Amino acid sequence: MASVVAQPHFMFGLRRGVSSNVGFFDEHTLVFPAGNCCVCYNTATRSQRLIPGMEQDTDSPLSMRL
């Protein structure tokens, strides 16, 4: 039997109570954390690129410095 690998296509992870959780990479790209990933959303093409975090046994916060 062939194995199936699931991959995310779109992720959303903004929280209203957290300040400074969205940044601009360039004039068309927003960068924000979602789960254990860093999401780069291109507003011109309306596409996302996901940068996966490290796999760990425990939960850990994802931090970015923009």
MIDOSE-1310 file (N, C-alpha, C; in nm, 2 decimals, decimal comma, always signed):
residues 66
masv	+0,08/-0,12/+0,00/+0,00/+0,00/+0,00/+0,09/+0,12/+0,00; +0,06/+0,22/-0,08/+0,14/+0,34/-0,09/+0,11/+0,43/+0,03; +0,21/+0,50/+0,08/+0,20/+0,59/+0,19/+0,16/+0,73/+0,14; +0,08/+0,80/+0,22/+0,03/+0,93/+0,19/+0,09/+1,03/+0,29
vaqp	+0,14/+1,14/+0,23/+0,20/+1,24/+0,32/+0,12/+1,37/+0,31; +0,07/+1,41/+0,42/-0,02/+1,53/+0,42/+0,07/+1,66/+0,43; +0,04/+1,76/+0,35/+0,12/+1,88/+0,36/+0,02/+2,00/+0,37; +0,04/+2,10/+0,46/-0,05/+2,21/+0,47/-0,04/+2,30/+0,34
hfmf	-0,15/+2,36/+0,30/-0,15/+2,46/+0,19/-0,16/+2,60/+0,24; -0,25/+2,62/+0,34/-0,27/+2,76/+0,40/-0,27/+2,74/+0,55; -0,21/+2,84/+0,62/-0,21/+2,84/+0,76/-0,25/+2,98/+0,81; -0,32/+2,98/+0,92/-0,36/+3,11/+0,98/-0,33/+3,10/+1,13
glrr	-0,27/+3,20/+1,19/-0,24/+3,19/+1,33/-0,23/+3,32/+1,40; -0,30/+3,42/+1,36/-0,29/+3,55/+1,43/-0,38/+3,55/+1,55; -0,33/+3,61/+1,65/-0,41/+3,62/+1,78/-0,42/+3,76/+1,81; -0,54/+3,80/+1,84/-0,57/+3,95/+1,87/-0,50/+4,00/+1,99
gvss	-0,48/+3,92/+2,10/-0,42/+3,97/+2,22/-0,27/+3,98/+2,22; -0,20/+3,93/+2,11/-0,06/+3,94/+2,10/-0,01/+4,05/+2,01; +0,07/+4,14/+2,07/+0,12/+4,25/+1,99/+0,24/+4,22/+1,90; +0,26/+4,29/+1,79/+0,37/+4,27/+1,70/+0,39/+4,13/+1,65
nvgf	+0,28/+4,07/+1,61/+0,30/+3,93/+1,56/+0,30/+3,92/+1,41; +0,29/+4,04/+1,34/+0,30/+4,04/+1,19/+0,41/+4,14/+1,15; +0,49/+4,10/+1,06/+0,59/+4,19/+1,01/+0,59/+4,18/+0,85; +0,66/+4,28/+0,80/+0,68/+4,29/+0,65/+0,82/+4,25/+0,62
fdeh	+0,83/+4,15/+0,53/+0,96/+4,11/+0,48/+1,00/+4,20/+0,36; +0,91/+4,23/+0,28/+0,93/+4,33/+0,17/+0,80/+4,40/+0,14; +0,78/+4,47/+0,03/+0,66/+4,55/+0,01/+0,54/+4,46/-0,02; +0,56/+4,33/-0,05/+0,45/+4,24/-0,09/+0,44/+4,12/+0,01
tlvf	+0,53/+4,10/+0,10/+0,53/+3,98/+0,18/+0,51/+4,01/+0,33; +0,40/+3,95/+0,39/+0,38/+3,95/+0,53/+0,44/+3,83/+0,59; +0,49/+3,84/+0,71/+0,55/+3,72/+0,78/+0,48/+3,72/+0,92; +0,43/+3,60/+0,96/+0,37/+3,58/+1,09/+0,38/+3,43/+1,13
pagn	+0,38/+3,41/+1,26/+0,39/+3,27/+1,31/+0,25/+3,21/+1,31; +0,25/+3,08/+1,29/+0,13/+3,00/+1,29/+0,16/+2,86/+1,34; +0,12/+2,83/+1,46/+0,16/+2,70/+1,51/+0,31/+2,68/+1,53; +0,37/+2,58/+1,47/+0,51/+2,56/+1,47/+0,58/+2,60/+1,34
ccvc	+0,51/+2,69/+1,26/+0,56/+2,73/+1,13/+0,57/+2,88/+1,13; +0,65/+2,93/+1,04/+0,66/+3,07/+1,00/+0,60/+3,08/+0,87; +0,50/+3,17/+0,85/+0,42/+3,18/+0,73/+0,47/+3,31/+0,66; +0,50/+3,30/+0,53/+0,53/+3,42/+0,44/+0,42/+3,43/+0,34
ynta	+0,33/+3,53/+0,36/+0,22/+3,55/+0,27/+0,24/+3,66/+0,17; +0,24/+3,63/+0,04/+0,26/+3,73/-0,06/+0,12/+3,79/-0,10; +0,11/+3,92/-0,07/-0,02/+3,98/-0,10/-0,04/+4,00/-0,25; +0,06/+4,01/-0,33/+0,04/+4,03/-0,48/-0,01/+3,90/-0,54
trsq	+0,05/+3,79/-0,51/+0,01/+3,66/-0,57/-0,09/+3,58/-0,49; -0,11/+3,63/-0,36/-0,21/+3,56/-0,27/-0,16/+3,42/-0,25; -0,03/+3,40/-0,23/+0,02/+3,26/-0,20/+0,10/+3,27/-0,07; +0,11/+3,15/-0,01/+0,19/+3,13/+0,11/+0,31/+3,04/+0,09
rlip	+0,41/+3,07/+0,17/+0,53/+2,98/+0,18/+0,54/+2,95/+0,33; +0,56/+2,83/+0,36/+0,57/+2,78/+0,50/+0,71/+2,74/+0,53; +0,76/+2,80/+0,64/+0,89/+2,76/+0,69/+0,87/+2,68/+0,82; +0,89/+2,55/+0,81/+0,85/+2,46/+0,93/+0,95/+2,49/+1,04
gmeq	+0,90/+2,47/+1,17/+0,98/+2,48/+1,29/+1,04/+2,35/+1,31; +1,12/+2,34/+1,42/+1,19/+2,22/+1,46/+1,09/+2,12/+1,53; +1,10/+1,99/+1,50/+1,01/+1,90/+1,57/+1,07/+1,87/+1,71; +0,99/+1,88/+1,81/+1,03/+1,86/+1,95/+0,92/+1,78/+2,02
dtds	+0,96/+1,72/+2,13/+0,86/+1,65/+2,21/+0,77/+1,74/+2,29; +0,82/+1,86/+2,32/+0,75/+1,95/+2,40/+0,71/+2,08/+2,32; +0,61/+2,15/+2,37/+0,57/+2,27/+2,30/+0,67/+2,38/+2,33; +0,70/+2,46/+2,23/+0,79/+2,57/+2,25/+0,74/+2,69/+2,17
plsm	+0,76/+2,81/+2,22/+0,72/+2,93/+2,14/+0,80/+2,95/+2,01; +0,74/+3,00/+1,91/+0,81/+3,04/+1,79/+0,84/+3,19/+1,80; +0,96/+3,22/+1,79/+0,99/+3,37/+1,80/+1,06/+3,41/+1,67; +1,03/+3,53/+1,63/+1,09/+3,59/+1,51/+1,14/+3,73/+1,55
rl	+1,24/+3,77/+1,49/+1,29/+3,91/+1,50/+1,29/+3,97/+1,37; +1,20/+4,07/+1,34/+1,19/+4,13/+1,21/+1,25/+4,27/+1,22
